[in-house]
Amino acid sequence: MRNDLALQFLRDRRSVPAPQLRRPGPSTAELHAIIETAIRVPDHGKLVPWRLIAFTGDAGTRYGEALATLHARVDPAAPAARLAKDRDRFAHSPAVLAVVARIDDRHPKIPAQEQLLSAGCLAFNLLLAAQAEGFGAQLLTGWSCYDRNAARLLGLAGNERAIAYIHIGGRGDEPPERKRPDVADVLSAWQA
């Protein structure tokens, strides 16, 4: 059954840059509704190979401070502007969700890549669910997604890694549409 409203909703999806997200952000109930919707992702074997960490209130500011302190300790020559970016990165958005992949790379049937893809689907579904609830959102990564010391700040286990931060807040100004690829440029037919 074709659903033109759903198709238009997907066509209208755009990221709202984190610095443009405004307060108020989602209430606790709205954030739970966003998550409840977003967790309906492909998950071979029902492993739930992901979890979320929420930064609300002043938690984003405190996490940014901790990242800046870590960055300065690891790289004492880090420019002040980069440390300021670390401090501010999580302070703009009323709510941020860290998407954490929990990978079992020794699972006998489900490859690590499928588990990681499930976490990636969750990240994208969070963007869609936030938009459906009337909020703007943006998926960001950054060095802290790839750094084991930053992972320790999040309390991640050895088999866990942050794959994205989903920033959520009031939409503010509508972001301009960007050029999207033509279908002909990204689609090919398999040739035997």
N, C-alpha and C positions, 0 to 999 in steps of 0.2 A: 504494500500500500504506500503510495507516494505521499510525502508530507512536505508540501511547499514551504510551510513556515519553518520547519526544521532545516530544510536545505538553505533557506535564506539566512537563518541564524548562523549556520556554519560558514556561509559565504561572507557574512559580515564580521567574522571573528578577526580581531586585531589586538595586538598587544598595546597596552597603555604604559608608557615609560614610567618606571618606578618613581622618579622624582615628581611626576605629575599626579600620582595617586593622592587622594585627599581623605581627610577624616570627615565623617566617621567611616570607619571600616566596618567589616561584618561583625555583628554581635556574636556572642558565643553560640546562640542557636543557629544563626545564619552560617557561621563557619562550620558547624557540625553538619548542616544540610549540604553545604558545598562538598564536604569530605564524604558524606554518605552517598552522594551522587557520584563523585569521582572514583570511588573505589570499585566501581563496576567495570573492571578492565579484564582483558584476557589474562588468565593465570593458570597455565598448564599445571595440572597436579594439585591445584588449590594450595600452593605453597605460601601464598602471601609474602612474596620476596621483597617486601618494601614496608616502610613505616614512615610516619611524619613527625616532625618536631615543629611546634608552633612558637612563633615569636610575636607576642602581643604586648600591649602596654609599653613599658620601657625596656622590654627584653631585647628588642632589636638594637637599641642604643648600647646596651650593656654588652651584647655579643660583638657589635662593631668595635667597641673599645678593646675587648679581649683580642679580637683579630689584629687590631693595630698594634697592640702590645706584643703579640706573637710575631708579627711581621718585623717590628723594630728589633726584636731579640735575634731573629734568624738572619736579618739583613740590616746591620747597624747603619749602613750607608743608604738605606731606603729614603728617597726624597720625602719631604714633609707633605707634599701634595698627594703622594700615594698613600701615606698613612692617614691623611684626612679622608681620602676616598674610602679606605677601609672602615674608618669610624662612622662615616655617614651612610654607607651602603645599605644598612638595614634600618636606618632611622627614618627614611622617607615614608615608608609604607605603614599603614595602620596594622597590617597583619602580614606576616611572612611565614610560609610553610617550607621547611627543609624536607625535600623528598630524599629518603634514604633507601638505597638498594641493599637488601640483605641476601647475598648470593651464597648458595651452597654449590661450590664448584666441583663437588664430588658426588652430586646426586646421580644415581644410577640411570635415570631416565630423562631428566629435564636439564638440558645444557644451560650453562651460566648465561649465555646470550639470551635465551628465552626469558630467564628471570629478570635480566637487565631490561629487556624490551617491555616486560610487564610494568616495571617501575617507570619507564619512560612514558608508557601509556597513562599511568596514573598522573604524571606531571602534566601531560596535555589535557587530560580530563579535568584536572583542577582549574586550568584556564577556562575551559568551556563551562564548567559548573559555576565559577565565579561570575562569568559573563551572564549566564542564565539567571543568577540571583541579582543582577543589576549592577555588579561591580566591575571595575577594570582590573586587569591583572597582567603581569609580565613574568616570564620565565628567565631567570638569570643564573649564570654559573659563577665563574671567577676562580681565582687561585685556591680559595679555601675548599672548593669541591675536590681538589686533587692533592691536598696536603694532609699527611697523616697527623701532624701536630694539631691542625685545625679539626680533624676528625676527633681527636681526643677532647678538644673543647666541647664538642657536641656529645661526648660520651659514647662514641660509636665503637662497636666491637670490631675485631679484626676482619670479619667477613662483611662488614658494612662500609658503605661510602655514600657521601652526599652526592647526588647526581644533579640537583637543581634546587634553586630557591624560587618559590612562587610568591611574588609580591602581590598583595590584594588590597584594594581600597576604593574609595569613591572615584568615579570616572573623570571628573573635571572636564577639560576640553577634549573633544573627540579627536583622537589621533588621525592624521591624514592616512589615506590608503597608500600603500606602497605598490610598486610594480611587482606583479606575480609572474612566474614563468608560464609560458604558453604550454599547453598540454602536449603539443607536437614536439616540444623541446625535451620533454621528460618521459615520453612514452615511446616504447619501441615494441615491435612484434618479434617473438622468438622465431628464428629461422633454423630449420633442421639441416 
